[in-house]
C-alpha cells in the first residue's frame, strides 16, 4: 500500500468528485512529479549515474507505492528488456522491423487480454495506457540505434539529430524508459533528447547571464513560471471536469428521456459538450505532465536570441485552444496528441517507403493500420477512425470548392468570409461531437445506440457529400460552384488566361535552380522510365495537409531561394497564414508540373547531361 496520507487523499477525492480512482492515482503521481522535479534540478550536473538512479527510484515509488502495479510493471519490463536486447545484439538491417513487430505484437496481446480477460474496474490502473506510451519510445529507440549504424550521408537531418551511435548501458536506458514525469501518460520523446538532458548538453546554448545559481552556475535554466502556467491550465481543466462532469454525462445519452424530452438540435449540441468533457481528462493530465517535464528541464527547446527568451515546447503534446477553436479537421488533429502524430510520421510513414522513393499509398495504409492497432482492438476505436478518415477527405472537398467563394482575386478574404469561418467552426466541432464517442464507449452496439440518438447525422452527411462530389454528377456540381469562385481562380482552373499571372511565374534562373535540385531529388532509375518526373521529390499537397508549419518549412529548405522569391510576389500571404502558404505551394507545384508536362523529354535529357557532367567533375 502507498503512504497513508496519500491514500486518505485519494479516498476523499474518489468520494467527492466524479473522477474514478484510477485516474485520481495517475493525477496524484503527476502532481508529485513537481516536487521531485525541483529536487532533480539540484542534483550535480556531472553526476549522471545519480540522475539516472534518481529517475528510476521515483518511478519505482509511483509504481509500487501509489499505483500498486505489481503485475503491470511486468508487462512494461517485457517490452523494455526485449527491445534492449534486440537493439543491442541484432545487427542486421531488419533489426528495427524485428523490434517493431515484437513490440506491436506484445502491445496487441496486452490489448486483447484487457478486452477479453479482464473485467472493467475503475479502481485499478489499466497498464495499456502506459504501455502505449512506452511503445512509441521503444520503436523510436530501435530506429535511432539502426541509424547509428548507417553512414551519415544516408541520414536525413531529422535522423541525424536523434541518432544513437553508442548503445546505452542498462541504467540510463531504464531511466529513459521509466522517466518519472512521463512514465504513465507521456509525453514521449527520443532517447537522444533524454541523453542530452541527463548530460546537460541540451542547455549549452543558454547564455551565462541566464544560468541560475549564485555561487555555482547550474546548466538547467529556471522554468518555474512556465511550469506553473501548465500546472494552472491542468488545474483549470480538472475543475471544469469536476463541475461539468456532474451535469453532462454519457449515462444520460442512454436514458430514454434524452430522446423523448429534447429536440434533435439540443441532442447534437449535448454530444458536442459531452465530447468536450471527455477531452478535459486528457487536457488535465497532459498539461500537468508537460508542466513537470518543463520544471525538471527536459521540456527545454532552445534559447531565442531575438526575443531573449527560452522555448519550453519540446515535449508539448496538446494545444487545447487550437483544438477547441479549430475550423477544420486538419487543424484539430494537428493539435491533438502531437507526439503520437510525430511518431507515426517519422518512424512509421517515412520508414515504410523504399530508399530513394517518396511515401505512397502503402505508407499511408501501413500508418493507418499501425495507429489503429496501437490504440487498441475494441470496435469503438475503429468506428472513430473510419469517421475521421471520411472527415479528412470531406474537409478537403469543402475547402477546395467552397472556400474560394469567400475570397477575392488576390487571395484575401471578402467581408463575407466571416460567414465561412463561423460555419466551418460549427461544422467541424459538431462533426467531432459525433465521431468521438465510440472512442470512449468502445462497445459496438452501445456506440451505435449513441449515434442513433442523433439519427447518425455524421455518417449520413458524410455519405451524401461523397455521393455529391465523387458520384456521377460530381462534375456538374463542381462546375456550378466554380462560377462563384473569384476570376483569378477561374482563370487558373479553366486555363483561359484572362488574368495576367506572369508576375507570379518562375523566371528562367529559378527554373534552372529547380532543374539542378531535381538531380538530387529524383532517383536514378526514374529517368529511365516512361513515368512522369516527380515534382521536386516532395510530398503532394494531400500529404502536406498532415504536416505542421515547421515540417513544411523544413521540406522546402533545399528550394528556399526559389520558394521565397515566388512567395514574395504574392504579398497578400502573411507568415501566420498557413492555409494561404499551402495554396501558394499548390500553385508553385502546379506551375512546375506544367513546365514538366510541356518539356518532359528535354528535361530528361538536360537532367542526364547535368548528372554526367557532375560525374566527370
Secondary structure, 3 states (H helix, E strand, C coil): CCCHHHHHHHHHHHHHCCCCHHHHHHHHHHHHHHHHHHHHHCCCCCCHHHHHHHHHHHHHHHHHHHCCCCCHHHHHHHHHHHHHHHHHHCCCCCHHHHHHHHHHHHHHHHHHHHHHHCCCCCCCCCCHHHHHHHHHHHHHHHHHHHHHCCCHHHCCHHHHHHCCCCCCCHHHHHHHHCCCCCCCCCCCCCHHHHHHHHCCHHHCCCCHHHCCCCCCCCCCCCCHHHHHHHHHHHHHHHHHHHHHHCCCCHHHHCCHHHHHCCCHHHHHHHHHHHHHHHHHHHHHHHHHHHHHHHHHCCCCCCEECCCCEECCCCCCCECHHHHHCCCCHHHHHHCECHHHHHHHHHHHHHHHCCCCCCCCHHHHHHHHHHHHHHHCCCHHHHHHHHHHHHHHHHHHHHHHHHHHHHECCCCCECCCHHHHHHHHHHHHHHHHHHHCHHHHHCCHHHHHHHHHCCCCHHHHHHHHHHHHHHCCCHHHHHHHHHCCCCHHHHHHHHCCCCCCCHHHCCCHHHHHHHHHHHHHHCCHHHHHCCCCCCCCCCCCHHHHCCCCHHHHHHHCHHHHHHHHHHHHCCCCCCCCCHHHHHHHHHHHHHHHHHHHHHCHHHHHHHHHHHHHHHHHC
